Amino acid sequence: MTHQRQTIYDWDRSFAPQSIGFFKRGMTIGGTPSLTGFVQVGQIDAGHWRATMSNIPTGEPSGIKAFRALSGKLEGGGNLIRVPVFDDEQRPWPLSGGVPVAATAATEYTDGSRFTDGTGFKEGTVRITLNGNAEINSTQISVTIGTAGTISGGEYFTLGERLHVIREVLSVSGSNQTWWVWPKLRQTYASGSFLNFDTPTCLMRLDDEGADDLTVQYGIWGFPQMSFVEAFTEESFL
């Protein structure tokens, strides 16, 4: 059998689930209960993400075929996908006149041209970068806030291809902050690296070959569920 490198796809954002959950797993190891009911639990310095999507609307022939196409690309978990967290309401959007300002609209180059697929490009509204190198296995990072709302902990962001959540803001000094994050960093990142708060995603795979099964009601619509587990490529650290 020949080895085929995994392909990474982006989630089709026309499929907006009614419910989505990201769950932290693999952080502890527990033994069997004793006769008194006591369970010894060991905490490990690791962990990964799992996610579920429920009631994904796939109506009309175009939606049904698009979902089938996405399912075919994922090959039952053989290929990877960047799964968005769909967490707009909790993001630290900067305020303008007391109103949160979300991501800017797509813009064009100065000559009016766009990318070859016809789309424009966006500049993130939340601008936060690493203040100093962040080493592999670190759980604390120092950042410089360019443009953002209040960071209070609990916000998702993507660094490289990895999803993280801020556990606690440890210190604030002007535009510089130090955060305690989960999970630990999978690799080393250079000072100035951009943290994606506008559209954070998690690199994942289907957690089972049947995790994207689609049942179509009356041949017109379907509301499938999907479940994912964080994926690790050859270059990433587990």
C-alpha positions as CSV (number, residue, x, y, z in Angstrom):
1,M,0.0,0.0,0.0
2,T,1.4,3.4,-1.0
3,H,1.3,6.3,1.5
4,Q,-0.7,9.2,0.4
5,R,-0.3,12.6,2.0
6,Q,-3.4,13.9,3.7
7,T,-5.3,16.7,2.0
8,I,-6.6,19.6,4.2
9,Y,-9.9,21.1,3.2
10,D,-11.8,24.2,4.5
11,W,-15.3,24.0,5.9
12,D,-18.0,25.1,3.6
13,R,-19.5,28.0,5.6
14,S,-22.8,27.7,3.9
15,F,-23.3,24.8,6.2
16,A,-24.0,26.6,9.5
17,P,-25.0,24.1,12.2
18,Q,-27.8,25.0,14.6
19,S,-25.7,23.6,17.5
20,I,-21.9,23.2,17.8
21,G,-19.7,22.2,20.7
22,F,-16.0,22.0,21.2
23,F,-14.8,19.7,24.0
24,K,-11.5,19.3,25.8
25,R,-10.5,15.7,26.1
26,G,-7.4,13.6,27.1
27,M,-6.4,15.7,30.0
28,T,-6.6,13.0,32.8
29,I,-6.1,9.3,33.3
30,G,-8.2,7.5,35.8
31,G,-8.1,4.0,37.2
32,T,-10.9,1.7,38.3
33,P,-12.8,2.5,41.4
34,S,-11.7,0.9,44.7
35,L,-14.1,-0.9,47.0
36,T,-14.8,2.4,48.8
37,G,-15.6,4.1,45.5
38,F,-12.4,6.1,45.4
39,V,-10.9,6.7,42.0
40,Q,-7.3,7.8,41.6
41,V,-7.0,10.4,38.7
42,G,-3.7,11.4,37.2
43,Q,-3.4,14.8,35.4
44,I,-1.4,14.7,32.2
45,D,0.1,17.6,30.4
46,A,-1.6,17.0,27.1
47,G,-5.1,17.1,25.6
48,H,-6.9,17.5,22.4
49,W,-10.2,18.8,21.0
50,R,-13.3,17.0,19.9
51,A,-16.3,18.7,18.3
52,T,-19.9,17.9,17.3
53,M,-22.2,19.7,14.9
54,S,-26.0,19.1,15.1
55,N,-28.8,19.9,12.6
56,I,-26.6,21.1,9.7
57,P,-29.1,22.4,7.1
58,T,-28.7,20.7,3.7
59,G,-31.8,21.6,1.8
60,E,-32.6,21.5,-2.0
61,P,-30.6,19.7,-4.6
62,S,-27.6,22.1,-4.5
63,G,-27.2,21.8,-0.7
64,I,-27.6,18.0,-0.7
65,K,-25.0,17.6,-3.5
66,A,-22.6,20.1,-1.8
67,F,-22.7,18.1,1.4
68,R,-22.2,14.8,-0.4
69,A,-19.2,16.3,-2.2
70,L,-17.7,17.5,1.2
71,S,-18.3,14.1,2.7
72,G,-16.6,12.4,-0.3
73,K,-13.5,14.7,0.1
74,L,-13.1,13.8,3.8
75,E,-12.9,10.1,3.0
76,G,-14.3,8.9,6.4
77,G,-11.5,10.7,8.3
78,G,-8.7,10.0,5.8
79,N,-8.4,13.7,5.0
80,L,-8.4,16.7,7.3
81,I,-10.6,19.8,7.5
82,R,-10.4,23.2,9.3
83,V,-13.6,23.3,11.4
84,P,-14.7,26.8,12.4
85,V,-15.9,27.3,16.0
86,F,-18.9,29.5,15.0
87,D,-18.4,31.6,18.1
88,D,-18.9,35.2,16.8
89,E,-20.8,36.5,19.9
90,Q,-17.9,35.7,22.2
91,R,-15.1,37.2,20.2
92,P,-13.2,40.3,21.4
93,W,-14.4,42.6,18.6
94,P,-13.2,46.1,19.0
95,L,-15.8,48.8,19.8
96,S,-16.7,51.7,17.6
97,G,-19.2,54.1,19.3
98,G,-19.9,51.3,21.8
99,V,-20.9,48.9,19.0
100,P,-18.7,45.7,18.3
101,V,-17.1,45.9,14.9
102,A,-16.8,42.4,13.2
103,A,-14.5,41.4,10.4
104,T,-14.1,43.9,7.5
105,A,-15.7,43.2,4.2
106,A,-13.7,41.7,1.3
107,T,-11.6,44.3,-0.4
108,E,-9.7,44.4,-3.8
109,Y,-6.3,45.3,-4.9
110,T,-5.7,48.9,-5.9
111,D,-6.2,48.0,-9.6
112,G,-9.6,46.5,-8.8
113,S,-8.5,42.9,-9.3
114,R,-9.2,40.0,-6.9
115,F,-7.8,36.5,-6.4
116,T,-8.1,34.1,-9.4
117,D,-11.3,32.5,-7.9
118,G,-13.0,35.9,-7.9
119,T,-12.9,36.4,-4.1
120,G,-11.4,39.4,-2.4
121,F,-9.2,39.4,0.7
122,K,-9.9,40.4,4.3
123,E,-7.8,42.1,7.0
124,G,-8.7,40.8,10.4
125,T,-10.5,43.2,12.7
126,V,-8.9,41.7,15.8
127,R,-5.1,42.3,15.5
128,I,-3.1,40.5,18.1
129,T,0.5,39.2,17.7
130,L,3.0,37.3,19.7
131,N,5.4,39.4,21.8
132,G,8.5,37.3,21.7
133,N,9.0,33.7,20.6
134,A,6.6,31.1,22.0
135,E,8.2,27.7,22.6
136,I,6.8,24.3,22.0
137,N,5.0,22.8,25.0
138,S,4.4,26.3,26.5
139,T,1.1,27.0,28.3
140,Q,1.9,30.8,28.7
141,I,2.3,33.3,25.8
142,S,3.0,37.0,25.7
143,V,1.1,39.0,23.2
144,T,0.8,42.6,21.9
145,I,-2.8,43.9,21.4
146,G,-3.1,46.0,18.2
147,T,-6.8,46.2,17.8
148,A,-9.3,44.3,20.0
149,G,-12.0,44.5,22.6
150,T,-11.6,43.4,26.2
151,I,-9.8,40.0,26.7
152,S,-11.2,38.4,29.8
153,G,-10.5,34.6,29.3
154,G,-12.6,32.0,27.5
155,E,-11.9,33.3,24.0
156,Y,-10.9,31.0,21.2
157,F,-8.1,31.7,18.8
158,T,-6.0,29.9,16.2
159,L,-2.2,30.0,16.2
160,G,-0.8,28.4,13.1
161,E,-3.2,25.5,12.5
162,R,-4.1,24.9,16.2
163,L,-7.1,26.0,18.2
164,H,-6.5,27.4,21.7
165,V,-8.6,28.9,24.4
166,I,-7.5,31.5,26.9
167,R,-7.7,30.1,30.4
168,E,-6.7,33.3,32.2
169,V,-5.2,36.7,31.6
170,L,-2.2,36.6,33.9
171,S,-0.9,40.2,33.4
172,V,-1.5,43.4,31.5
173,S,1.0,46.1,30.8
174,G,-0.2,48.7,28.3
175,S,-0.8,46.9,25.0
176,N,1.1,43.8,26.2
177,Q,-0.5,40.9,28.0
178,T,0.5,37.4,29.2
179,W,-2.1,34.6,28.9
180,W,-2.4,31.1,30.3
181,V,-3.7,29.0,27.3
182,W,-4.9,25.5,26.6
183,P,-3.8,23.2,25.1
184,K,0.0,23.6,25.3
185,L,1.7,24.8,22.1
186,R,2.2,22.1,19.5
187,Q,5.2,23.8,18.0
188,T,7.5,26.9,18.4
189,Y,6.1,30.2,16.9
190,A,8.2,33.2,16.1
191,S,7.7,36.7,17.6
192,G,5.2,38.6,15.6
193,S,3.1,35.6,14.6
194,F,-0.6,36.5,14.1
195,L,-3.3,35.1,16.4
196,N,-6.5,34.5,14.5
197,F,-9.5,35.6,16.6
198,D,-11.8,36.7,13.7
199,T,-12.2,33.2,12.2
200,P,-10.7,30.6,14.5
201,T,-10.7,27.0,13.3
202,C,-9.5,23.6,14.5
203,L,-7.6,21.2,12.3
204,M,-9.7,18.0,12.6
205,R,-10.8,14.7,11.0
206,L,-14.0,12.8,11.2
207,D,-13.9,10.6,14.3
208,D,-15.6,7.7,12.6
209,E,-16.4,6.6,9.0
210,G,-20.1,7.2,9.7
211,A,-19.7,10.6,11.4
212,D,-21.0,12.4,8.3
213,D,-23.8,10.1,7.3
214,L,-26.6,12.0,5.5
215,T,-30.3,10.9,5.5
216,V,-32.4,12.8,3.1
217,Q,-36.1,13.4,4.1
218,Y,-38.5,13.0,1.1
219,G,-35.5,13.6,-1.2
220,I,-35.6,17.3,-0.4
221,W,-33.7,18.1,2.8
222,G,-31.6,16.7,5.6
223,F,-30.2,17.8,8.9
224,P,-27.1,15.6,9.5
225,Q,-24.9,15.6,12.5
226,M,-21.1,15.4,12.3
227,S,-18.4,14.6,14.9
228,F,-14.7,15.4,14.7
229,V,-11.5,14.8,16.6
230,E,-8.4,17.0,16.4
231,A,-5.9,15.9,13.8
232,F,-2.2,15.9,13.8
233,T,0.0,15.9,10.7
234,E,3.5,14.7,10.4
235,E,4.8,18.2,11.1
236,S,2.8,18.8,14.3
237,F,3.5,17.9,17.8
238,L,1.2,15.7,20.0
